[in-house]
Amino acid sequence: MSRSGDPFAFIAAHQNLIFTILGVLGMVLLLFLLLRIPVQRAGGWKASKDAVRREAAATARAFGAPLRALRAHRKALRLLVRHLRSPHTWRDAERAVTAARQAAAPGSAADRAPRPYAALVDGATVTVLFAGTATDAPGAPWSADPEDPRRWTVRREDLPAVAPSAEDGPPLLVAVGVGEGRCAFLDLASGPAVTAVEGDARTAPALVRALTAQLDARLPEGLVTVAEGVHPRHPGAPVREAYRAARETEPRHGIAPVLAAAELPDPLPDDFGRSPGGPPRLRFVVPGRPRGHARRLLTDRHGQLLLAGTSLLTSANALGRALSRVLADLPPVLPPPPAAGMADGHPDALFDEDAAAEAAAVGSRAPAPAERRPVSTARSAATAEEPSAPGASARSGAAGAPGVSARAAANDIAQDAADGFPGQAAPVDRGQEAPGGTARPAARS
């Protein structure tokens, strides 16, 4: 429109555009007035802006939580598979627990000394967690956590080459998930004889099966007995019969037999109603709320695992799937080293093989050392009594025996999995221990 133009003519020519702009401005004004009412009720524009920001962040977290959980699960799975498949991880954890126990109270009585109960292992260090009375400042190569003196850390390369086990046997470590970004191990040889997993109705039994599968893979044959109800598709002996069978099993190398059951015997044996004065004769692994003197592992539906009364908190939702991949590679628990110059209780047994070879070279008719001194091992005795035992070994298989194989139960874990815990286990063939007490084949690294 020029300066000399008629404004009414301009309005008449552009009235549609003008009315559209006025309508939009009116709608904006109306929307502002309507929005002002709840804003004033919420405390003003600043408070409303903060509330909107919080709601937007919560919405973003809710939509991103499944992706973050999946990423964390895969990361934990890779970490567990890498560490559990390596025998060096297990050996370093065992040596660290044994060496830390000896360094904590070298002059104290066994029942009064601080006791390590768990270990956290990464690629470079091992952190040992203590329970009991306060520990003194550790010496080299150990370093204590400034915030928690019951946490000792040592570099894996600084661990002693050999750490002799205590009189009550070697540590009995089982993996319990990922804690603080490291592989977490729990020592079942320390603390109460009963280990109870309670909490979520689906994750607790799955964790019991995961612990039992590890024990069956690592302990000598015959030391793990599984009662009925541990796995839904594998029958087992009633808990009282399985308890009597496990009770009659002799310990080996200072390692007590283990019974995995769906519940404790009723009535509860006196040995489990109070703290034992020495090493327990039998150890229990059960789901549910325990009775008597017990170690409690608390779980939730997300796979979080807490050892009651301690600072050990792990994520175990990837443990079952990791075990299904590495169960055949788990190394056996090392027996304590023999005394110097002794073998089978005979001072000259170390030289029997050389003496037999020398006698054969000169044409001697002397029998071999094994023929002169036949040894009846605990394995052969257990094998001879196995068909008549009311509770079979965890490796005896389900055919023709009331006991259930924990390793066979691990093969069916995937069908009972919830939220990825535990995973499917593939059938494995660990080999059998020779009747002379010889060790099983070494685990593949």
C-alpha positions as CSV (number, residue, x, y, z in Angstrom):
1,M,0.0,0.0,0.0
2,S,1.4,3.4,-1.0
3,R,1.3,6.5,1.2
4,S,-1.6,7.9,-0.8
5,G,-3.5,4.7,-1.0
6,D,-6.8,4.1,0.7
7,P,-6.4,1.9,3.9
8,F,-10.0,0.7,3.7
9,A,-9.3,-0.6,0.2
10,F,-6.2,-2.4,1.5
11,I,-8.2,-4.0,4.3
12,A,-10.9,-5.0,1.9
13,A,-8.3,-6.6,-0.4
14,H,-6.5,-8.5,2.4
15,Q,-9.3,-9.1,4.8
16,N,-8.9,-12.9,4.8
17,L,-5.2,-12.7,5.8
18,I,-6.0,-10.1,8.5
19,F,-8.8,-12.2,10.0
20,T,-6.6,-15.3,10.0
21,I,-3.8,-13.4,11.9
22,L,-6.3,-12.1,14.4
23,G,-7.8,-15.5,14.9
24,V,-4.4,-17.0,15.6
25,L,-3.6,-14.3,18.1
26,G,-6.9,-14.8,19.8
27,M,-6.3,-18.6,20.1
28,V,-2.8,-18.0,21.5
29,L,-4.2,-15.5,24.1
30,L,-7.0,-18.0,25.0
31,L,-4.5,-20.8,25.4
32,F,-2.3,-18.6,27.6
33,L,-5.2,-17.7,29.8
34,L,-6.2,-21.4,30.1
35,L,-2.6,-22.5,30.8
36,R,-2.2,-19.8,33.5
37,I,-4.8,-21.4,35.7
38,P,-3.0,-24.8,36.4
39,V,0.4,-23.0,36.4
40,Q,-0.7,-20.7,39.2
41,R,-2.1,-23.7,41.1
42,A,1.3,-25.5,40.7
43,G,3.2,-22.6,42.3
44,G,4.1,-20.4,39.4
45,W,5.9,-20.6,36.1
46,K,9.3,-21.6,37.6
47,A,7.8,-24.5,39.6
48,S,5.9,-25.7,36.6
49,K,9.0,-25.6,34.4
50,D,10.9,-27.7,36.9
51,A,8.0,-30.2,37.0
52,V,7.9,-30.5,33.3
53,R,11.7,-31.0,33.2
54,R,11.4,-33.8,35.7
55,E,8.6,-35.5,33.9
56,A,10.5,-35.3,30.6
57,A,13.6,-36.8,32.2
58,A,11.5,-39.6,33.8
59,T,9.9,-40.4,30.5
60,A,13.2,-40.5,28.7
61,R,14.6,-42.9,31.4
62,A,11.5,-45.1,31.2
63,F,11.9,-45.5,27.4
64,G,15.7,-46.0,27.6
65,A,15.7,-48.4,30.6
66,P,15.2,-51.6,28.6
67,L,18.0,-50.7,26.3
68,R,20.3,-49.8,29.2
69,A,19.4,-53.0,31.0
70,L,20.1,-55.1,27.9
71,R,23.5,-53.4,27.4
72,A,24.4,-53.9,31.1
73,H,23.3,-57.6,30.9
74,R,25.5,-58.2,27.8
75,K,28.4,-56.5,29.4
76,A,28.1,-58.5,32.6
77,L,27.7,-61.7,30.5
78,R,30.9,-61.0,28.6
79,L,32.8,-60.2,31.9
80,L,31.6,-63.4,33.6
81,V,32.4,-65.6,30.6
82,R,35.8,-64.2,30.3
83,H,36.8,-64.6,33.9
84,L,35.0,-67.9,34.7
85,R,36.5,-69.5,31.7
86,S,40.0,-68.7,32.8
87,P,41.5,-71.0,35.4
88,H,43.9,-68.2,36.4
89,T,40.9,-66.2,37.8
90,W,39.8,-69.0,40.1
91,R,43.4,-69.8,41.2
92,D,44.2,-66.1,41.9
93,A,40.9,-65.7,43.9
94,E,41.7,-68.9,45.9
95,R,45.3,-67.8,46.6
96,A,44.1,-64.3,47.6
97,V,41.5,-65.6,50.0
98,T,44.0,-68.1,51.6
99,A,46.9,-65.6,51.8
100,A,44.6,-62.8,53.2
101,R,43.4,-65.1,55.9
102,Q,46.9,-66.0,56.9
103,A,48.0,-62.3,56.8
104,A,45.0,-61.0,58.7
105,A,45.8,-62.7,62.0
106,P,48.9,-65.0,61.8
107,G,49.0,-65.5,65.6
108,S,45.3,-65.6,66.4
109,A,43.2,-68.6,67.0
110,A,41.2,-69.9,64.0
111,D,37.9,-69.1,65.7
112,R,38.9,-65.6,66.6
113,A,40.7,-64.5,63.4
114,P,39.0,-62.3,60.9
115,R,37.7,-64.5,58.1
116,P,37.6,-63.6,54.4
117,Y,34.2,-64.5,52.9
118,A,34.3,-63.1,49.3
119,A,36.7,-61.9,46.6
120,L,36.3,-59.4,43.7
121,V,38.5,-60.1,40.8
122,D,39.3,-58.0,37.8
123,G,42.1,-58.1,35.2
124,A,44.8,-56.6,37.5
125,T,43.7,-56.9,41.2
126,V,41.9,-59.0,43.7
127,T,39.9,-57.4,46.6
128,V,39.2,-59.6,49.6
129,L,36.3,-58.9,51.9
130,F,36.5,-59.7,55.6
131,A,34.0,-60.5,58.3
132,G,34.5,-60.6,62.0
133,T,36.5,-58.4,64.3
134,A,38.4,-55.4,62.9
135,T,41.6,-56.3,61.1
136,D,45.0,-54.7,61.6
137,A,46.6,-52.7,58.9
138,P,47.9,-55.1,56.2
139,G,51.5,-55.4,55.2
140,A,52.9,-55.5,51.7
141,P,51.7,-56.4,49.1
142,W,48.3,-55.8,50.6
143,S,46.6,-52.4,50.8
144,A,43.5,-51.6,52.8
145,D,40.6,-49.5,51.6
146,P,40.7,-46.1,53.5
147,E,36.9,-46.1,53.8
148,D,36.5,-49.7,54.8
149,P,39.5,-51.4,56.5
150,R,37.8,-54.8,55.9
151,R,38.6,-54.7,52.2
152,W,42.1,-55.6,51.2
153,T,43.4,-55.3,47.7
154,V,46.4,-56.9,46.1
155,R,47.7,-57.0,42.6
156,R,47.4,-60.4,41.0
157,E,51.0,-60.5,40.0
158,D,52.0,-60.0,43.6
159,L,50.1,-63.0,45.0
160,P,52.3,-65.8,46.4
161,A,52.9,-68.7,44.0
162,V,51.7,-71.2,46.7
163,A,49.3,-70.4,49.5
164,P,49.0,-73.5,51.8
165,S,45.4,-74.0,53.0
166,A,44.4,-73.8,56.6
167,E,43.7,-76.8,58.7
168,D,40.0,-76.7,58.1
169,G,40.4,-77.0,54.3
170,P,40.8,-74.9,51.2
171,P,38.4,-72.1,50.2
172,L,35.3,-73.3,48.3
173,L,34.6,-70.4,45.9
174,V,31.5,-70.1,43.8
175,A,30.7,-67.2,41.4
176,V,27.8,-65.0,42.5
177,G,27.7,-62.5,39.7
178,V,29.2,-59.1,39.0
179,G,30.0,-56.7,41.8
180,E,31.5,-53.2,41.3
181,G,32.3,-54.1,37.7
182,R,34.3,-57.2,38.8
183,C,33.7,-60.9,39.0
184,A,32.5,-61.7,42.5
185,F,33.2,-65.0,44.3
186,L,31.7,-66.2,47.6
187,D,33.6,-68.6,49.9
188,L,31.1,-71.3,51.0
189,A,33.8,-72.9,53.2
190,S,33.6,-69.9,55.6
191,G,30.7,-69.0,57.7
192,P,27.5,-71.0,58.5
193,A,27.0,-74.5,57.2
194,V,23.6,-73.5,55.7
195,T,23.5,-71.1,52.7
196,A,19.9,-70.0,52.0
197,V,18.8,-68.0,49.0
198,E,15.6,-66.1,49.7
199,G,13.7,-63.4,48.0
200,D,12.0,-63.6,44.6
201,A,10.2,-66.9,44.0
202,R,11.8,-67.3,40.5
203,T,15.4,-66.1,40.9
204,A,16.1,-67.8,44.2
205,P,15.6,-71.4,43.0
206,A,17.5,-70.5,39.8
207,L,20.4,-69.2,41.8
208,V,20.4,-72.4,43.9
209,R,20.7,-74.4,40.7
210,A,23.5,-72.2,39.5
211,L,25.5,-72.6,42.8
212,T,24.9,-76.4,42.8
213,A,26.1,-76.7,39.2
214,Q,29.3,-75.0,40.1
215,L,29.9,-77.2,43.1
216,D,29.2,-80.3,41.1
217,A,31.6,-79.3,38.4
218,R,34.4,-78.4,40.8
219,L,34.2,-80.8,43.7
220,P,35.4,-84.4,43.6
221,E,32.8,-86.9,42.5
222,G,30.4,-87.9,45.2
223,L,30.6,-84.8,47.4
224,V,27.5,-83.1,46.0
225,T,24.1,-84.7,46.7
226,V,20.9,-83.2,45.2
227,A,17.5,-83.9,46.8
228,E,14.1,-83.7,45.3
229,G,12.6,-80.3,44.4
230,V,15.8,-78.6,43.4
231,H,14.9,-78.9,39.7
232,P,11.4,-79.4,38.4
233,R,12.3,-82.0,35.7
234,H,14.8,-84.1,37.6
235,P,13.6,-86.3,40.5
236,G,15.7,-86.7,43.6
237,A,15.6,-88.5,46.9
238,P,13.5,-87.1,49.7
239,V,15.3,-84.6,51.8
240,R,15.7,-86.9,54.8
241,E,17.1,-89.8,52.8
242,A,19.4,-87.4,50.9
243,Y,20.5,-85.9,54.2
244,R,21.4,-89.3,55.6
245,A,23.3,-90.2,52.4
246,A,25.2,-86.9,52.4
247,R,25.9,-87.3,56.1
248,E,27.6,-90.6,55.5
249,T,29.8,-89.2,52.8
250,E,33.4,-88.7,54.0
251,P,35.1,-85.3,53.5
252,R,37.9,-85.2,51.0
253,H,41.0,-83.0,51.2
254,G,39.3,-81.1,54.0
255,I,36.2,-80.3,51.9
256,A,32.9,-81.2,53.5
257,P,30.1,-82.8,51.4
258,V,27.3,-80.5,50.1
259,L,23.6,-81.2,50.0
260,A,21.4,-79.1,47.7
261,A,17.7,-79.4,48.7
262,A,14.4,-77.5,48.3
263,E,14.1,-77.3,52.1
264,L,15.9,-78.2,55.3
265,P,15.1,-81.5,57.0
266,D,12.3,-81.3,59.6
267,P,13.1,-81.5,62.5
268,L,16.3,-79.5,61.9
269,P,19.4,-81.5,62.9
270,D,21.2,-80.1,66.0
271,D,24.3,-79.4,63.9
272,F,22.5,-76.7,62.0
273,G,20.7,-75.1,64.9
274,R,23.7,-73.4,66.3
275,S,27.1,-72.2,65.3
276,P,29.5,-75.2,65.0
277,G,32.6,-75.3,67.1
278,G,34.7,-76.4,64.2
279,P,34.4,-77.1,60.5
280,P,30.9,-78.4,59.6
281,R,30.4,-82.0,58.8
282,L,28.0,-81.2,56.0
283,R,27.0,-78.0,54.1
284,F,23.5,-77.2,52.8
285,V,22.4,-75.0,49.9
286,V,18.6,-74.3,50.0
287,P,16.1,-71.7,48.7
288,G,13.7,-69.9,50.9
289,R,13.9,-68.5,54.5
290,P,16.3,-70.6,56.6
291,R,16.1,-71.9,60.1
292,G,18.9,-72.1,62.6
293,H,22.4,-70.8,61.9
294,A,22.5,-69.8,58.3
295,R,24.0,-67.5,55.7
296,R,21.3,-65.5,53.9
297,L,21.5,-64.4,50.2
298,L,18.7,-62.0,49.3
299,T,17.6,-61.7,45.7
300,D,15.0,-59.6,43.8
301,R,13.2,-60.0,40.5
302,H,16.0,-58.0,38.8
303,G,18.7,-60.5,39.7
304,Q,20.3,-58.3,42.4
305,L,22.0,-60.4,45.1
306,L,22.9,-59.2,48.6
307,L,24.7,-61.2,51.3
308,A,22.9,-60.2,54.4
309,G,25.0,-58.4,57.0
310,T,27.8,-57.5,54.6
311,S,28.7,-55.1,51.9
312,L,28.6,-57.7,49.1
313,L,26.0,-56.6,46.5
314,T,26.2,-58.2,43.0
315,S,24.2,-58.5,39.8
316,A,23.5,-62.2,39.1
317,N,21.0,-62.0,36.3
318,A,23.7,-63.1,33.7
319,L,25.2,-65.8,35.9
320,G,23.1,-68.7,34.6
321,R,23.8,-68.0,31.0
322,A,27.5,-67.5,31.6
323,L,27.7,-70.8,33.4
324,S,26.0,-72.6,30.5
325,R,28.9,-71.5,28.3
326,V,31.8,-72.2,30.7
327,L,30.6,-75.1,32.9
328,A,32.9,-77.5,31.2
329,D,35.9,-75.2,31.7
330,L,35.5,-74.7,35.5
331,P,38.7,-75.9,37.2
332,P,38.4,-78.3,40.1
333,V,39.0,-77.2,43.7
334,L,42.7,-77.7,44.3
335,P,43.4,-80.2,47.2
336,P,45.9,-79.0,49.8
337,P,49.6,-79.6,48.9
338,P,51.0,-82.8,50.4
339,A,53.6,-82.6,53.2
340,A,57.2,-82.5,52.0
341,G,58.7,-86.0,51.5
342,M,55.4,-87.7,52.0
343,A,53.0,-89.5,49.6
344,D,50.2,-91.9,50.6
345,G,51.6,-91.8,54.2
346,H,54.8,-93.6,53.2
347,P,58.1,-91.7,53.2
348,D,59.5,-93.7,50.3
349,A,56.4,-93.5,48.2
350,L,57.9,-90.6,46.2
351,F,60.6,-93.0,44.9
352,D,58.4,-96.1,44.3
353,E,58.1,-95.4,40.6
354,D,61.9,-95.1,40.2
355,A,62.5,-98.1,42.3
356,A,60.0,-100.2,40.3
357,A,61.5,-99.1,37.0
358,E,65.0,-100.0,38.2
359,A,63.8,-103.4,39.4
360,A,62.2,-104.1,36.1
361,A,65.4,-103.2,34.3
362,V,67.4,-105.8,36.1
363,G,64.7,-108.5,35.6
364,S,63.3,-108.4,39.1
365,R,60.0,-110.2,39.8
366,A,59.1,-107.7,42.5
367,P,55.5,-106.5,42.1
368,A,54.8,-102.9,41.3
369,P,54.2,-100.5,44.2
370,A,50.4,-100.5,43.5
371,E,50.5,-104.3,43.8
372,R,52.4,-104.2,47.0
373,R,50.2,-101.6,48.7
374,P,46.7,-101.6,47.3
375,V,44.9,-98.5,48.3
376,S,41.1,-98.3,48.7
377,T,40.2,-94.8,47.8
378,A,37.1,-92.9,48.9
379,R,36.1,-92.7,45.3
380,S,36.1,-96.5,44.8
381,A,34.2,-97.0,48.1
382,A,31.6,-94.5,47.0
383,T,31.3,-96.2,43.6
384,A,30.8,-99.6,45.2
385,E,28.1,-98.3,47.6
386,E,26.4,-96.1,45.0
387,P,23.6,-98.5,43.8
388,S,22.4,-99.0,47.4
389,A,22.7,-95.4,48.6
390,P,19.3,-93.8,49.2
391,G,20.6,-90.4,48.1
392,A,22.8,-90.5,45.0
393,S,25.7,-88.3,44.1
394,A,25.0,-85.2,42.0
395,R,27.0,-86.9,39.2
396,S,25.4,-90.3,39.4
397,G,22.7,-89.5,36.9
398,A,19.0,-89.9,37.1
399,A,18.7,-93.3,35.6
400,G,18.3,-96.0,38.2
401,A,19.2,-93.7,41.1
402,P,17.1,-91.4,43.2
403,G,19.8,-88.7,43.1
404,V,19.7,-86.1,40.5
405,S,22.6,-84.8,38.5
406,A,23.3,-81.1,39.1
407,R,25.0,-80.9,35.8
408,A,22.1,-82.4,34.0
409,A,19.8,-80.0,35.8
410,A,21.9,-77.2,34.6
411,N,21.2,-78.3,31.0
412,D,17.6,-77.4,31.5
413,I,18.0,-74.1,33.3
414,A,17.1,-72.1,30.2
415,Q,13.5,-73.2,30.1
416,D,13.0,-71.9,33.7
417,A,14.8,-68.6,33.1
418,A,13.3,-65.3,33.9
419,D,14.8,-62.0,32.7
420,G,17.8,-63.8,31.4
421,F,18.7,-65.6,34.6
422,P,19.9,-68.3,34.3
423,G,20.7,-69.3,30.8
424,Q,20.8,-72.6,28.9
425,A,23.5,-75.0,29.7
426,A,24.9,-77.3,27.0
427,P,25.7,-81.0,27.9
428,V,29.2,-81.5,28.9
429,D,31.5,-84.4,29.5
430,R,34.0,-83.6,32.2
431,G,35.5,-87.0,32.3
432,Q,35.8,-89.3,35.3
433,E,38.3,-89.4,38.0
434,A,40.5,-92.5,37.8
435,P,40.0,-95.1,40.6
436,G,43.4,-94.2,42.1
437,G,42.3,-90.8,43.2
438,T,43.9,-89.1,40.3
439,A,42.7,-85.6,39.3
440,R,40.3,-84.9,36.5
441,P,41.6,-83.5,33.2
442,A,42.8,-79.9,33.6
443,A,40.3,-77.2,32.5
444,R,40.8,-75.6,29.2
445,S,42.0,-72.0,29.4
